[in-house]
Amino acid sequence: MLRLCTGLVAFALVVSAAPASATTTQARFQRFDTMSVFRNSSAAEHTAAEIAAATADGRLVVYTDSPARRIGFAKTSTTKFTPDGTLAMAGEPTSVDIVGDLALIAVNTSKSKAEPSGELAVVDLKTRTVKATHDLKGQPDSIDISKDGRYAAIAIENERDEDVNGGEIPQAPAGFLTIVDLKTQNPAQWQLREVELTGIAQTAPEDPEPEYVSINGRNQVAVTLQENNHIAIVDLRTGRITKHFAAGTTTVKNVDTKDDGKIDPTDTITAPREPDSVAWLDDHTLATADEGDYRGGSRTWTIFDADTGTAVRDSGNELQQIAIRQGQYPDGRSDNKGVEPEGLAVATFGHNRYAFVGLERANLVAVYDVNDPRKPRFLQALPTGVGPEGLLPIPATGTLVVSAEEDSAGDGIRSSLSGYRLTRTPLQMSLQHNQGTPSIVSDGIGFGALSGLSGIPGNLREVVSITDAAYSPTRILTIDTLKAPAKVTGELTLTKDGKQVSYDGEGIAARKADGYWIAVEGDGKQKPNLLVEVSANGAVQKEIPLPDVVAKTATSNGFEGVTVIGGGEKEQVWLAVQREWKADKPGQATLARYTPKTGEWAFVAYPLGTPQAGAWIGLSEITALNDHTLLILERDNQRGDAARTKKVYEVDISGVAPVPAGAEKPLLTKSQIRDLLPALQADGAATHDKPEGLAVIGFGPVKRLVGVVDNDGLDDAPGESVFLRLGRI
């Protein structure tokens, strides 16, 4: 562990948190709000914002809500979203685009995959009524409107049934492209033309399944045939296919292909691209998000010369590396499409052209400068809700809207619209107020699920964190807190008897004499709660269980934090138990004290807050402020709109005598010193449910409080790794 001097130089490091690069004024996107779309109905309803479009002034967003068979409306500014009602559709809306005061909605009305049908619903945005409908004669997917407002193009996918023949194609009926002529102001008089796409792909040419459409400035529409691994370009005026080509196969090195709890990008894959979204970078260059389908996918985004059909740029493993560096790599998807690039949008803001690539499984949008369309330059990655589906740049207001479709009330995951505005405020300055992303990064060290946190005695710059059961083996991560963003600079793998070991590490405390204490959460059944002594080189020295009389009262809510008071023969180790155990009084959790010199355990009771209906409150962290004061992080199990309690309390232990196992525990008195909700909401994110790490850095009167959020390794969670700067304490 790094030890810094405690003189004036070290003091200067503490108070000078922003590096010289804070004066940088490069434009970037900063999140300003996240709106759960159930706010347009009720929290009990299953909803999903998938694809969105905006009016010309950018003040009204219309989104598709397929599960509820309706479209939704949200008013928007550069600071917030306001829910603005819904409108029922005749089936499941799949896509939307807007021309003037009319919203064109592609609606799937199919009885089954074998009997596809759909309609184009034209909605008057002033009256919120359906002005006309047109039979699409198949199941629609994507819709796009030309810049001059003369044409709309609709991909009629007629998607395959994945339960038939393992999802292999061909499966009749074939899909096609529909062109809508918008020349008259009366939508009831619009004319529809069908363009057959059979016979052009090498894969299942008799069953084209068009997925996505994008129109350039020359009124040419690019159409992806995802399952066919093909791209077609159609002239809208004539309805003629002017070019078509295979999306091709690519080889990508240094990727993670194993779902094993390790972020290990050392494998190589060769796979067809199978692109989903497509967008024009200019009138001769197009890009695809290579999501893949039943045959794989290359985990890339690709740039093609549309005139020759040649791939001129392939992102390789770049999208994976972006997710790894930002602590949002979904290892659980390593064996199946990885970060899964799906959405793609391109737009010009002022003098600059940007491409936005949605990573469905990493819950990120990668932003690129594409002023030179053949040499994209990565700028930043924006955390989103779960399952970013629709990417909507709105140059009129200098914003980007991302619709995230995953909605699971039972898991606290809600479908949402997230807004990001273009700003020139340096990220380093924003991070001082817990705004801007990312708040923590690495140079390639895989991280996430940051659970416990600890300051390092004598070190005024760094803290250490521990990875929990989301990753294997267990690692101790070193974080430089004076970097902005904070930076994971080192990793130390735990070993036992010379072999790597895996724990559910929920807390860590750095010792004065080198080494660490680790709090390991048990399950109340087969796995015991353990206090683990670890040497400075990561070797496990002891596994210390609770006394039997206490251990047998444990439930699945076990150890959640650990801290150290004193050193040498006076060292005391304090641990926090998350919630009530079987022998505890209602509304009380246990703090345990272990004395290494004697091997004795002793216990006190901690008063939990009162949760709202349907929630629980527990302890997530314990850290020592000094030798007689402990800080306790108390939180409910709610996220987003439902979150209420994310608080830090202090308890004075100097006047309390912990008791042996089995005795009636004295009850501590607590005092609130921080409400974390303002910090968790400062960046416009849906409130994270798991702030789980807390550390004090510094000495004497100059101490800082920092925290981290456990992203659950992206398992049923938004997955954003968050580092909180909570000020002096």
Summary of the structure (lengths in Angstrom):
residues: 729
radius of gyration: 27.6
end to end distance: 23.8
largest distance: 88.5
contacts: 2708
relative contact order: 0.10
helix: 8%
strand: 48%
